[in-house]
């Protein structure tokens, strides 16, 4: 009988000591990708050619990021934008599932804007470097 008590006590001790400092959830980003991985944006809209975008004030938007698995909620943020015009990068924003957005009436000068995106949830965060490019023409 004493052996049974010792065995039960040993199992309880293993359970109690084995369950400390466990990070909640998981976050897998190894397959993260934008498809396509770049977007071309006009610096000035043509009143005839882009009449619909102007009339409905449709912003420029990327596709959502794919290949992210993890415990919800998963949050996305622009970590950094590499550019020759850092003063203009504040016009870019992120929404939803990693969608990069630029207003239809932006004032971003022509150039190349390369994005680092931070993906996080409870307990984890990963920065995906140089994952998306916006080319303003």
C-alpha positions in Angstrom: 0.0 0.0 0.0 2.9 2.3 0.8 4.3 1.8 -2.7 1.0 3.0 -4.2 1.1 6.2 -2.2 4.7 6.8 -3.2 3.8 6.2 -6.8 0.8 8.5 -6.7 2.9 11.2 -4.9 5.6 10.9 -7.6 3.1 11.3 -10.4 1.6 14.4 -8.7 5.0 15.9 -8.2 5.9 15.4 -11.9 2.7 17.0 -13.0 3.1 20.0 -10.7 6.8 20.6 -11.6 6.3 19.9 -15.3 3.6 22.6 -15.8 5.6 25.7 -15.0 6.6 28.5 -17.3 4.8 27.2 -20.4 4.3 29.9 -23.1 0.7 30.1 -24.2 -0.1 29.1 -27.8 2.1 29.0 -30.8 3.1 31.1 -33.8 4.4 29.6 -37.1 5.7 32.1 -39.7 8.2 30.1 -41.7 5.8 29.9 -44.7 4.7 33.6 -44.5 4.4 35.3 -47.9 2.5 37.9 -49.8 1.3 36.8 -53.2 2.2 38.9 -55.1 5.1 40.3 -53.0 4.9 43.8 -54.5 2.4 46.5 -55.5 2.7 49.3 -58.0 1.0 52.6 -57.0 0.5 55.7 -59.1 1.8 58.9 -57.5 -0.9 60.9 -59.3 -4.2 59.5 -60.4 -5.5 60.2 -64.0 -9.0 61.8 -63.8 -10.3 59.7 -66.7 -8.4 56.4 -66.3 -8.9 56.3 -62.5 -12.3 58.0 -62.2 -13.8 55.1 -60.2 -11.0 55.1 -57.7 -11.3 58.9 -57.3 -15.1 58.9 -57.1 -15.3 56.1 -54.4 -12.0 57.1 -52.7 -10.7 53.5 -53.1 -7.4 53.1 -51.3 -4.4 51.1 -52.6 -4.2 47.8 -50.8 -2.0 44.7 -50.8 -3.3 41.2 -50.5 -3.3 39.7 -47.0 -0.3 37.8 -45.8 -0.5 34.0 -46.2 1.1 31.1 -44.4 0.7 32.3 -40.8 -0.5 29.8 -38.3 -0.9 30.4 -34.6 -3.1 31.0 -31.6 -5.7 33.7 -32.1 -5.7 36.6 -32.0 -2.8 37.2 -34.3 -1.8 40.9 -34.7 0.1 42.5 -37.6 2.0 45.8 -37.6 4.4 47.6 -39.8 7.8 47.4 -38.0 9.9 49.4 -40.5 9.7 50.8 -44.0 13.0 51.2 -45.8 12.9 54.1 -48.2 14.6 57.2 -49.6 11.7 59.3 -48.2 11.2 58.3 -44.6 9.0 61.4 -44.0 6.3 59.9 -46.3 6.1 56.5 -44.7 3.6 57.6 -42.1 0.9 57.5 -44.8 1.1 53.7 -45.0 -1.0 51.7 -42.5 -1.9 48.1 -41.8 -5.3 46.5 -41.3 -6.8 43.1 -40.9 -4.7 40.1 -41.8 -1.6 42.0 -42.7 -3.1 44.2 -45.5 -0.8 47.2 -46.3 -2.9 50.2 -47.2 -2.2 53.6 -48.8 -5.0 56.2 -49.2 -6.1 56.9 -52.7 -5.1 60.6 -52.4 -1.7 60.0 -50.9 1.3 62.3 -51.3 4.0 59.7 -51.2 6.8 60.6 -53.6 7.9 58.2 -56.3 10.3 55.5 -55.1 10.6 52.0 -53.6 9.3 51.2 -50.1 10.3 47.9 -48.6 8.3 46.7 -45.6 9.3 44.7 -42.5 6.1 43.3 -40.8 5.8 42.3 -37.2 3.5 39.3 -36.5 2.5 38.6 -32.9 0.1 36.9 -30.5 0.2 36.2 -26.8 3.7 35.0 -26.0 5.3 35.3 -29.4 6.4 37.9 -31.9 8.3 37.6 -35.2 9.6 40.3 -37.6 9.4 39.3 -41.2 12.1 41.4 -42.9 11.8 42.7 -46.4 8.5 40.8 -47.0 6.7 43.3 -49.2 7.6 46.1 -51.6 5.5 49.1 -52.8 6.7 50.9 -55.9 5.3 54.4 -56.3 5.6 55.6 -59.9 
